[in-house]
Each structure stands twice: as structure tokens, then as C-alpha cells.
Amino acid sequence: MSNHLVIFAETISMNLSYWEKESFLKNIDVAIIGSGIVGLSAAIRLKELSPKLSVIILERGSLPIGASTRNAGFACFGSMTELLDDLKDQSEDVVFSLVEKRWKGLLKLRKRVGDANLKYQELGGFELFRKEDGLNFQQCADQIDFFNKKLDSIIGHKEVYKVADNNISNFGFGKIEHLIHNQAEGQIHTGEMMKTLLEIAQAKGVKILNGIFIKKLNDGENRVELETTDGWNLKFKKVLVATNGFSKTLINQGEIVPARNQVLITKPLQNKSIQGTFHYDKGYFYFRNINGRILLGGGRNLAKEQEETPEFGTTEIIQNALIDLLKNVILPNQKFEIESNWSGILGIGDTKKPIVQNISKNVSVAVRLGGMGVAIGSLVGEEGAELIFKKI
Ligand SMILES: Cc1cc2nc3c(=O)[nH]c(=O)nc-3n(C[C@H](O)[C@H](O)[C@H](O)COP(=O)(O)OP(=O)(O)OC[C@H]3O[C@@H](n4cnc5c(N)ncnc54)[C@H](O)[C@@H]3O)c2cc1C
């Protein structure tokens, strides 16, 4: 009886064929886990550093399904309330060096992918303040000169932030008393960004295998073994982990909490749509225009514990809050219909600084991108690639 069971187990475990090993998995210099913006940027950077390197990306999804294909496409580096909040428990140096990294990351992304491919538009960003945010608005308004000086030295714009209350009626917002404009904030087409990054990586000879779910990483002296959910045990010389909010099962490095973010998009609006990127309720909600529609997301603070999950999904409480926001604040005078909704998973922790480090002789990590990973992702990927490259 037991013999039969063994034979059966061997039959259903899908062993790799000789051909698969020879042509897909042999002589790989670096394996990257995850094909989000970080994994792709790292792979591209490795090929730039040495075109002969053999680089493979192992991605569990049929698409890179984490945050990079599911975000809101804000090309942002920090709204005033968020930065003021960060300054409460972090030094000016820490807060503004992160702003600088986001800005530099955006410049890298724009150079690599191209503004036309990204559909990059610098339409400006706005932060909305309700009556109950009055104190918060006043704190921001009082600090505008200080922030503008800091930002001028980083991005070379004299007056990045300014109070823009006159625009409230142009936008037609309801229940909003103040606006702060950020003239250097832009927006991109997230799908086009990822499609182009994939194309660039493939054109440089990066192998990308989809449907490979790494369930365990065994870090050895001379090689790293990656166990997959298909029962394969893949062995590589060097590995870069770029799995962001999903990293906890693979590595034990710093605090990495998965944080789900829910999004919805309207059908095209009949009246003229607003233009720009918008932050509401200290950045917990965000919305923008895209092809005559509104894309709106956030609300994680309404069910914090429930949303600290690596599972995709939408919930009634958050979707209803998003719809209420559309009805009462964003489009109070317009009819709209919801076309679809989705979710994505962020990686957050005790600080907003991403974790980019060597964790052993053969493994490095570039994870925990937080809410501004479109901006910082290219830089984090490159830093991860450079760590690995030094070890080869
Ligand atoms: C709804 C939402 C809105 C956002 N809006 C913005 C915004 O407007 N502007 C901005 O700058 N940032 C935004 N972000 C954040 C930004 O999208 C992320 O910080 C960034 O995309 C993270 O990139 P990444 O490559 O580190 O991670 P991901 O894009 O999550 O990539 C990780 C990849 O690893 C794969 N993976 C995970 N585990 C495994 C495994 N075990 N084996 C194999 N593969 C695995 C996943 O499938 C995934 O493709 C938003 C995020 C979300 C969720």
C-alpha cells in the first residue's frame, strides 16, 4: 500500500524536465524574486552594469500583481501634511533625504521609460482641507516658506507649495475650505509604465518567468535554494528579494507589514473632469483624473487591522466610504457610475525608509516601498542591483 502511495506522489509532483533545467534555469548569475517596479528596475540596472550577466526574474503572478500595476499613478514626493507629520518623529535630514530620493527616483523613471511612454503629465497636486482640518491647514500654511526653501534646494522649483483656495469653486468640490497646490507633482499611466519596463528588461535579455511562487528561501554558503509551490527546488548563486509587502514569508528583515489599499474608477463623466492629483484627509484618500474618469483610492485607516493583509479584495466599508467621498466632496453636482474596483498591497513599517541591504553573502533585499513607490522604486531597484553586483 505504502509503495503505491509513493509512486502516486511522484506522478503528481511536476518534476522539472532536463530541457526546462537546461534552457530556462541553467547558469543564472542573479535571480530576482518579484517583477514589480523594484524587481524590473534592478534587473535592468544589472544588465546596464554588465550586459553579459544572466538575470532571471521569478514572478508568482501571470502579471506582476502586487502594487506596481495597481497603484494610482501619482508622481509625488510628499504632500505638506504628510511631511509635517513625518517631522514630528524624524529629523529634518531623514525626512528631506527621503523626499530627495523620491525626486531622484522619479527623474530616473522618466529618463528610463520616457515621458511619452509614461504619459507623464505635470498637472500639479492639491491637498484638500475640510473645516475639521482647519488647525492642520494653518500649520501647513505657517510652514510654507520653510518647505519651499527645502524643496527648492532639492528640486529647483522656487515655490513648490502655495495656498490655492481660489480653485475650490473651479473644481466644484463640496465641503472643502482650503487647498494647497503642489506645482511639481505629476501623474503617470501606471499600466504603460509597467508594460514599458517589462519591454526594456526583456530587450536587454532579462528572462522573466511568471507563475513561479517562491514559498521558502534557504540561504546556503555557496548557493540559495528557492522552494516553489510547484515542488521545485531552484538553486541560484545570488538572489535579490523584491517582494515588497509579501516579503514576510521569505525573509526576516525589519518590520514589513502588508497594507491593502482599495481603489475604484468611475465610468467616463459627462461633464468636464477635474485635472490633477488630489490628497484628502492627510493623504488617507487620493484621487485623480484619468481619461475623463475619476480614480479614487484609500480609506485604509477606516479598518486598519483588517487592511493589514497580503490578501487582495474589496470590502463594503471602504468601498462605501469611497463612494460617499465622490458624492459629497469630489463630484457633489455630477452624476457618476462606478466602472470597477480593485486592490493592491503596499509594504509598510515603522519608518518610511525602504529596506535595501545585504542579508547574507548571497542574498540582498530591496523591499518596503510604502505609498510613494512609483517615485522611489527605480532608485531602490538600482540600489538593490548594485548591492548584488558587488558580490558577483
Ligand atoms: C492602491 C495603491 C495605490 C498606490 N498609489 C501610488 C501612487 O499613486 N504613487 C506612488 O508613488 N506609489 C503608489 N503606490 C505604491 C507603489 O505602487 C508601491 O510602493 C510600488 O509599486 C512597490 O513596488 P515593488 O516592486 O516593491 O512591489 P510590488 O509591485 O508589490 O511587486 C512585488 C512583486 O513580487 C511578487 N511576489 C510576491 N511574493 C512572491 C513570491 N513569494 N514569489 C514570487 N513572486 C512574488 C508579486 O506578485 C509582485 O509582482 C500605491 C500602491 C497601492 C497598492
The ligand as a Gaussian input file, in Angstrom:
#p B3LYP/6-31G(d) Opt

LIG

0 1
 C       -3.656000      51.050000      -4.425000
 C       -2.271000      51.613000      -4.412000
 C       -2.057000      52.921000      -4.817000
 C       -0.767000      53.439000      -4.849000
 N       -0.575000      54.685000      -5.382000
 C        0.679000      55.139000      -5.545000
 C        0.896000      56.364000      -6.197000
 O       -0.020000      56.988000      -6.674000
 N        2.175000      56.819000      -6.300000
 C        3.226000      56.110000      -5.791000
 O        4.369000      56.583000      -5.872000
 N        3.044000      54.898000      -5.211000
 C        1.802000      54.405000      -5.078000
 N        1.607000      53.196000      -4.502000
 C        2.768000      52.462000      -4.011000
 C        3.556000      51.786000      -5.122000
 O        2.675000      51.205000      -6.051000
 C        4.469000      50.716000      -4.498000
 O        5.252000      51.288000      -3.491000
 C        5.401000      50.085000      -5.542000
 O        4.691000      49.702000      -6.675000
 C        6.094000      48.881000      -4.918000
 O        6.838000      48.235000      -5.913000
 P        7.566000      46.842000      -5.598000
 O        8.199000      46.415000      -6.853000
 O        8.397000      46.986000      -4.389000
 O        6.405000      45.879000      -5.153000
 P        5.197000      45.109000      -5.978000
 O        4.789000      45.958000      -7.099000
 O        4.243000      44.732000      -4.964000
 O        5.985000      43.899000      -6.582000
 C        6.268000      42.739000      -5.848000
 C        6.102000      41.565000      -6.779000
 O        6.566000      40.395000      -6.127000
 C        5.732000      39.316000      -6.480000
 N        5.844000      38.325000      -5.418000
 C        5.490000      38.485000      -4.115000
 N        5.764000      37.390000      -3.400000
 C        6.300000      36.498000      -4.275000
 C        6.786000      35.174000      -4.130000
 N        6.775000      34.559000      -2.945000
 N        7.284000      34.525000      -5.229000
 C        7.299000      35.158000      -6.440000
 N        6.844000      36.430000      -6.628000
 C        6.358000      37.091000      -5.558000
 C        4.337000      39.945000      -6.542000
 O        3.454000      39.158000      -7.313000
 C        4.648000      41.301000      -7.145000
 O        4.501000      41.316000      -8.554000
 C        0.329000      52.655000      -4.421000
 C        0.112000      51.340000      -4.006000
 C       -1.166000      50.817000      -3.998000
 C       -1.382000      49.397000      -3.551000

